[in-house]
Amino acid sequence: MRPFSLSHFKLNSYAMPYIDKDARQRLEEGGEPETAGELNYVISKIADRYLIAKGGLRYANINEVIGALECAKLEFYRRIAAPYEDTKIESAGDVYEVLE
């Protein structure tokens, strides 16, 4: 097994996968995201619009966005990812011998 490495990440770079202007326009006009970067962009724009509607950058507003994102992530994992992984455990076997 290869050791985990962060060497492929560049220091001082942004983690946001920026998308080109054509993709932004398509998404702003209601198009569906086609890549992870586009999905990230759409979610980020929703958060941005929420912050603007709530009056801008305030700790409480930022905290609300982070809380909503975290709860959405947890619910997605609980409802989508975990059941999917359970089917894969059944078909391929479990990695955790301690659970046997």
N, C-alpha and C positions, 0 to 999 in steps of 0.2 A: 504494500500500500504506500502510495506517495505521501510525504508529509504535506500538510496544509501550508500554503504560502500566500502571502498578500503581495508578492513581488510584481504581479501584473497590474496592480493599481498604481496610478501616478499620484504623487504627492501634490497637494495644492490644486487638484482638479475638482470640478463639480461632479457630484454623483448623479445629478439629474440628466437623464438621457434626452438632450435637446433634439427637437425634430425640425425639419425644414419648413419654410413658409408655406409651401403647397399643402403639406399635411396639416399644418395649423389651420389654414383656411378651410380645408375639408372638414376638420373636426368642429370648428366654430360654426359651420353651416349645418351641423347636425349629423355629420358622418360618424360611422362607428370606428373605434380604434382598431387597428390591424396589427399592431406590435405592442410589446411591453412598454416601449418608450412612449407610444401614443396613449396608451392607457394611463401611464404615469402623468402625462401632460393633462389629460382630461380631468383626472382626480385633482391635480394641482390647481387647475383653473376653477374647479368647483370650490375648493378651499379658499382661493383668492377672492372669488366673488362673495363668498360668505363673510370673509373678514371685512371686505369693503362695505357690505350691507350692515354689518354690526358696528361700523364706526371706525374701522381701521385696526392698527396694531395696538392691542391692549393685552395684558397678560391673560385676562379671563377669556378673551376671544380666541387667542392662540391655544389656550388650554382646552377650550371646547372643541376646536378642530382636531387637536391631537387625540382627545378622548373619543371623538366620533370615529376617527380613522382606526384607532386601536380596537374599539368595539366591533367595527366592521371587519377588521382583520380576524379577530377572534371568532366571530360568527361565521365567517367564510371558512375558516379552518374547521370549526366544529361541524358545520353542515355539509361542506363539500370535500375538503382535503382528508379529514379523518375517515369518513366512510369509504372513500376511494382507496386509501392506504389499507384499510381493513380487507378489502377485496383482494388486494395485491398480496397481503400476508397469507390469505387463504390459498391463493394460486401458486405462490412462489416459496412460501415458508417464512417463518419468523427469524429475525436476526438475533433476538433476545432469548438465549437459552435459559436464562434465569427465570423466565415466565413458564417454563415447562414443568 
